[in-house]
Amino acid sequence: MLASFGDGVQGALTVGENPPNLKGNPGRVRRRLEALDTLVVVDIMLNEAQDADVVLPALTRVKKEGTYTNLERRIQQLQQIKTLSAQARSEYTILKDVDTC
């Protein structure tokens, strides 16, 4: 997919990832990200993709409530232990809102 960035693919959305660290050649990944017209990043902190056109702040685990399935396929419950920031939202809420645009 990276090879299509800037050619067939003009925009990308990353959620909770630091793309340059995902592949063995961070320089190549950065160049491909720069070839995009639009890069949107949803994450709890700025990372190497901070040159994104849009950065949407997500909630950390201590601010979330709900369940998730871990890598061992076990369901685990999250309990909110910190108050929510007015700016940060869950990844689900962000993606749901993006989908309705």
C-alpha positions as CSV (number, residue, x, y, z in Angstrom):
1,M,0.0,0.0,0.0
2,L,2.9,2.4,0.8
3,A,4.0,2.2,-2.8
4,S,0.6,3.7,-3.9
5,F,0.9,6.7,-1.6
6,G,1.0,9.8,-3.7
7,D,0.0,7.9,-6.8
8,G,-3.2,5.9,-6.5
9,V,-3.7,6.8,-2.8
10,Q,-3.9,10.5,-2.0
11,G,-4.9,10.3,1.7
12,A,-4.4,8.1,4.7
13,L,-5.7,7.7,8.2
14,T,-3.6,6.1,10.9
15,V,-5.1,5.1,14.3
16,G,-2.8,4.5,17.3
17,E,0.2,3.8,15.1
18,N,3.6,5.4,14.4
19,P,3.9,4.5,10.7
20,P,7.7,5.1,10.4
21,N,8.3,2.5,13.1
22,L,6.1,-0.1,11.6
23,K,8.4,-1.1,8.7
24,G,12.1,-1.9,8.5
25,N,12.9,1.3,6.5
26,P,11.6,4.4,8.4
27,G,13.1,6.8,5.8
28,R,11.1,5.2,3.0
29,V,7.9,5.3,5.0
30,R,8.4,9.0,5.8
31,R,9.0,9.7,2.1
32,R,5.8,7.8,1.2
33,L,3.8,9.7,3.9
34,E,5.1,13.0,2.5
35,A,3.8,12.0,-0.9
36,L,0.2,12.0,0.4
37,D,-2.1,15.0,-0.1
38,T,-3.7,14.4,3.3
39,L,-2.5,12.5,6.3
40,V,-4.8,12.2,9.4
41,V,-3.4,10.8,12.6
42,V,-5.6,9.6,15.5
43,D,-3.4,9.0,18.6
44,I,-2.9,9.7,22.2
45,M,0.3,11.7,21.6
46,L,2.3,13.3,18.8
47,N,4.7,10.9,17.2
48,E,6.9,10.9,14.1
49,A,3.8,11.4,12.0
50,Q,3.3,14.7,13.7
51,D,3.7,16.3,10.3
52,A,0.1,15.1,9.6
53,D,-2.3,17.5,8.1
54,V,-4.8,16.7,10.9
55,V,-4.0,15.2,14.3
56,L,-7.1,14.1,16.3
57,P,-6.4,13.5,20.0
58,A,-7.5,10.1,21.3
59,L,-8.1,8.9,24.9
60,T,-5.6,6.9,26.9
61,R,-6.6,3.6,28.4
62,V,-7.1,5.2,31.8
63,K,-9.7,7.5,30.4
64,K,-11.7,4.9,28.5
65,E,-14.6,2.7,29.6
66,G,-15.6,-0.5,27.8
67,T,-14.0,-3.8,26.7
68,Y,-11.4,-5.0,24.3
69,T,-9.9,-8.3,23.2
70,N,-6.2,-8.7,23.9
71,L,-3.7,-10.6,21.7
72,E,-4.5,-13.8,23.7
73,R,-8.2,-13.4,22.6
74,R,-9.3,-12.7,26.1
75,I,-11.9,-10.0,26.7
76,Q,-10.7,-7.4,29.2
77,Q,-12.7,-4.6,30.8
78,L,-11.5,-1.0,30.9
79,Q,-12.7,1.2,33.7
80,Q,-12.3,5.0,33.5
81,I,-10.1,6.2,36.4
82,K,-9.4,9.7,35.1
83,T,-11.7,12.5,34.0
84,L,-12.1,13.0,30.3
85,S,-10.4,15.9,28.5
86,A,-12.8,18.0,26.5
87,Q,-10.6,17.6,23.4
88,A,-9.8,13.9,23.4
89,R,-12.3,11.3,22.4
90,S,-12.2,7.5,22.0
91,E,-10.9,6.1,18.7
92,Y,-14.4,4.6,18.1
93,T,-16.1,7.9,18.5
94,I,-13.6,9.7,16.2
95,L,-14.0,7.0,13.5
96,K,-17.8,7.0,13.8
97,D,-17.8,10.8,13.4
98,V,-15.4,10.6,10.4
99,D,-17.6,8.0,8.8
100,T,-20.7,10.3,8.9
101,C,-19.0,13.2,7.2
